[in-house]
Amino acid sequence: MTQDFSYAGSPAQIVFGAGSRNRVAEWIARAGCKRALVLSTPHQKADAEALAQEIGPLACGVFTDATMHTPVEVTEAAMKVVAETGADCVVSLGGGSTTGLGKAIAYRTDLLQIVIPTTYAGSEVTPILGQTEGGRKTTVRDARILPEIVIYDPSLTLGLPVAMSVTSGLNAMAHAVEGLYAQDRNPISSLMALEGLRAFARSLPVIVNDPKNADARCDALYGAWLCGSVLGTVGMALHHKICHTLGGSFDTPHAETHAVMLPHTAAFNAAAAVSQLAEAAGIFGGSIGGGLWDFAKAVGSPLSLKEFGLTEADLDRAAAIAVENPYWNPRPIDRGAIRQLLQDAWEGRRPTD
């Protein structure tokens, strides 16, 4: 029997297909904009500058200091460039760090956003902004944060390193898994979550063995869109709270942290969300936590928080922060249980549901 539910589809324009990144200037013009500020991380500076050249007279400048976890001070520096250039839209080229900066600017200015993802982060289709200030990462959900146009070009992911492809993919998968047991889940979001998980279950093993496989890259980007769309539709739970704690307070790498934590948070909630996670568990061999851990290991993902330089002493503080203002979760959250979950993830143990 179908549960009672409320569903609101994303109003974003999705443009998907090989070569679609060549249409950026067209979409800027369609949106009625004339001064686009191109954003990227320092690592993708050359690509951002090349994109600005391709956009031509519709580009007003480039800002290439986007940083992981969206520090407020970086956003403030970008806001000065927005003011100096008179930008009327931003074009975010890259992964979650660049998308986050574009969202932070839009949250403050309501400028139109065009995002060109080059990873599988999925945040480009959510109205959620995570930003860091004073060693704490907080999230805000607002309609202004949702990018208006997302251009998915699988050819841009062909050069994404295998390790980054794996952790970025598992990051996206975490959105889907949490969406399956979210308090405000609905039949459409659950269908999208399962389809996204299947897409990654198919594509990531192929990418590991054949990184230039265009079909697998297309499948993974399709999965990223689906998984991100789920996160944009429903609420977050324990997994995202812990990852925001680790990233914001201990500066652990974003996608890698999601990749390590996903099997453990899924296993933690498995008994409280048996029916909601049943089909997902089937995709990964019948056990959601253990199956996800086996999958992560098979595709070469990091498996322990210890790999990021965290100490056991850090886990006590992380557990304390994680239970402050907790997100809704299907299983009750207490500090002792979270501390044990973090210990298991720190050691890299295979979880059991």
C-alpha positions, 0 to 999 in steps of 0.5 A: 500500500502506498504511503501518504506523501507530498512530492515537488519536482525540481524546477531546474533545467537539466541538459544531458549529453555528450558535447552539451558543454559547448552550449554554455553561451547559448544557455546564458543567453537563453536565461537573459544574462550578459555577464557570467562569472566562471568559477572553479577550484585552483586545480581546474583554473586552466579549464575555467579560463578556457571556458571563459574564452569559449563563452566570449563576450558573455563572460565577465571574469574568472574566480578560481579559489573554490575550496572544499567545505565552502569556507565563508571567507572564500565566499566573501572573497568571491562576492567582492569579484561579483561586485567588481565585475557586475556579474549577473550569473555564475557558471560553476565548472567542477565538482562539489567545491565549485558548486558549493561556492556558486550556491553560496553566492546565489544564496546571498545575491539570488544570481542565476547559476549554471553548473557544469559538473565534472564529478559525481557529487550530485549537489548541483541538483539540490537546494542545500548549501553546506558552508564552514565557519569557525570550524563548524559546518552548517547547512541551509536549504533555500530555493535561491540555492538550487541552480537553475541550469545544469549541463551534464556532459559525460565527456568531461568526466572521462579524465576524472581519476579513478580514485576520485570517480570511486569516492565521488560515486559513493558520495552520490550513493549516500544521498540515495541510501539516506533518501530511502529511509528519509522521514519525508520520502515518497515513491518517486524519490525512492524510485530515483534512489534505487535507479541511481544506486543500480547505475553506480553498481553497474558503472563504477566497476567498469570505470575502475577497469576501463576509465575511458569507457564512455558508456560507463561514464554516461551511466555514472553521471546519470546516477549522480543526477538521480542520487543528487535529485533525491537529496534535493527532494527529501531530508538528510539523516545521520549519515550527512550529520556525521559527514558534515561534522567530520568535514567541517570540524576536522577538515576530512576530505568530503567525498572520501568521508562519505565513502568511508561512512556510508556502509557504517551509517547504512548498517546502523539504520538497517534494523530500523528501516528494513522494508525501506532498504530491502531493494537496495540491500538486494543490489549489493548482495542482500546486506546493506551495510556489509554489501556496501562495504564489500562494493567499496572495497572491490572498487578501491575506495578508502575504508577507514577514517584513520587514513585521513589522519584522524586520531582516536581522541578526535572520535570523542569530540566528533561523537559529541558534535554529531549528537548536537542538534541531530537530524531526524533519523529512523534509529534513535541517536545516542552518543555511545552508539555514535562513538562506537560507529565512528570507532568501527569506521576509524578502524575500517571494520566490515559492518554487519546489519 
